[in-house]
Amino acid sequence: MRTQSLRSLLVLSLFFPLFAHAQTVILNRDTQIADLVTQISADSLRAHINGLVSFGTRHTLSVPADATTSPAKKGLGAARQWILGKFNQYAKQSNGRLTATLDTWTLQPDGRRIDKPANMGNVMATLKGTDPTDNRIFIVQGHMDSRVTNVMNRESDAPGANDDGSGTAAVIELCRVMSKSSFPATVVFVTLTGEEQGLLGAEHLSERAVKEKWNVEAVLNNDIMGSNNSSDTRIIDNTRLRVFSEGLPSSLLKDTTGRIGQIQRFGNENDGKARTLARYLKEVGERYVENLEVVMVYRNDRYLRGGDHTPYVQRGFAAVRITEMNENYEHQHQDLRTENGIEYGDYPKHMDFEYLRKNTAVNLATLANLAKSPTVPQNVTVDVRNLTNSTVLYWQAPKTGTVKGYYVLMRETHWPFWQKKFYTTKLGMTLPFSKDNYYFAVQSVSNDGNESLPVLPVPNLR
């Protein structure tokens, strides 16, 4: 059945018209991933949200400066111990593969949103990969802190059900489901602190990843992803999900290597690490999750807002923001009140848990497909030494992982996502399409059909 599906895919991809308005649908689904997707539960996500809301406020500064644990029933200190307990509970079903920890540090007052020494802590669970030669790390995260109108108000109740209880609940649910399985590469589940005070938890973790030389291939940041309706426009829709990705890598703002010139010369402004990851998430997410369109937004984030993916992209990692299509600002950063018949506040009752289930499932499909894939093909090049109307690509086998073959991806230069996929078992391919009119990339493919991230070719000028 798997072989027949793959053959159907190849036929479809070869004859899929370039002028069509939808991307090719991949018929082949990994049975393990498909089963894991069905285990994501709307009821379980609701229970996670209610648990988070029960702590009253999860304001970053609601934790005593000298706290390591918190016996209290209110505040972020208690909430993070509860999350840590969840992760440790799931570790029992992982056959020793999952370990959980509270990564703590102290921040001194900064004259902005930290007005006293602050006890910070990210809650992390690491599902260790089974292949000792594969050091790739895939991070999925949401921020557990919440706020009301005044960002310094650490006393008032701030339910934070959707912002960002939704992303935190998604991370907890992903850990619950995925910890029962094994993957060649490592997956890290993180609930961050300090987002509302200035992306502090993400700054800490991304800097740690640099210092400790983690091989982070992808970061999925989930923030405000569980409500189906918008303020002002009053749109109600649970069939679309946004993924934000930067264009030109912000890590190149101080470029001294000439990479910006190369990007400009070959027209790769739309193919940075983040945007490549966003395309991958769209294709794989829509492959496994029904009745959901992943909408690529060509911005790092929204106007006047920021997210925990940004510290990663600033350090050169591939990171994207996953967020609901239509935000309701009556239920974000609001004191709890009713005015002119409108109830303000971020309560669970304003959420759509079936929508949150689908959005969480997109994360699972993407993470699992990445973690099961081989590493990326090496030294991918396109031959540009001669004037031809065909394209010749070469590459070398990936460093780790069992490879069944490779996909060569192709799209027109103005097209937002990949239009065709050609399969081969060889380390090169000649295509009857002009290199001047299309973009190409190459993926490694596992025996189960799991694709690595695409690698764009470097022009071979010699």
Summary of the structure (lengths in Angstrom):
residues: 462
radius of gyration: 22.3
end to end distance: 44.4
largest distance: 71.6
contacts: 1603
relative contact order: 0.15
helix: 30%
strand: 24%
